[in-house]
Amino acid sequence: MVLLVSPSATDPQALFEEHVVPQLEVLYRTARSITRNQVDAEDLVQETLLRAFGAIDRFDGRYPKAWLLTIMRNANINRARKKVPDLLDDPELTFERSTRFAETDTPEQVVVEPVFDATVHSAFNRLPESFKQVVELVDLQGLAYQESADLLDIPVGTVMSRLHRARKRIRTEIAEYGLDSERTPT
């Protein structure tokens, strides 16, 4: 009796397509739940696929999902080990590296913040001088109401009232420009 071996049994590409490709959705879902980040999930799946392709000739064909999830778990463990800080080696070098790869501003921060800041500055400049003084002392310089009242030689209630009305005017102007201060990044 002659036992014929199908071409797919020895072809790594065919084995990969047969056992791994049907599991892609499961891999992506699992990676997203592990990493909680779309980009990291894609990287983890890619690393899992590379490792699976390299080992496909040793895979027996049984339980491909379990096999792939084991590969993913080990890949994730190795990724986590690589992220462990090496502070004990050289803290200054670690700090220097971390600042080089620090996250940059989001597109929203780059586009919206300058407009938002300009709108707030413009609204502040249009306030009556008595309102500007209170905002300057309390909100910008961080003085307490009583300290501001003493500096301006007015009652504390007047400071609070002017501050409330000044903030309300600034919020109104921000809303008129379509920049809701509740949704704008800080």
Secondary structure as GFF3:
##gff-version 3
##sequence-region A 1 186
A	DSSP	alpha_helix	7	10	.	.	.	ID=ss1
A	DSSP	alpha_helix	12	19	.	.	.	ID=ss2
A	DSSP	three_ten_helix	21	23	.	.	.	ID=ss3
A	DSSP	alpha_helix	24	35	.	.	.	ID=ss4
A	DSSP	alpha_helix	38	55	.	.	.	ID=ss5
A	DSSP	three_ten_helix	56	58	.	.	.	ID=ss6
A	DSSP	alpha_helix	64	83	.	.	.	ID=ss7
A	DSSP	alpha_helix	91	100	.	.	.	ID=ss8
A	DSSP	alpha_helix	107	125	.	.	.	ID=ss9
A	DSSP	alpha_helix	129	135	.	.	.	ID=ss10
A	DSSP	pi_helix	136	140	.	.	.	ID=ss11
A	DSSP	alpha_helix	145	152	.	.	.	ID=ss12
A	DSSP	alpha_helix	156	176	.	.	.	ID=ss13
###
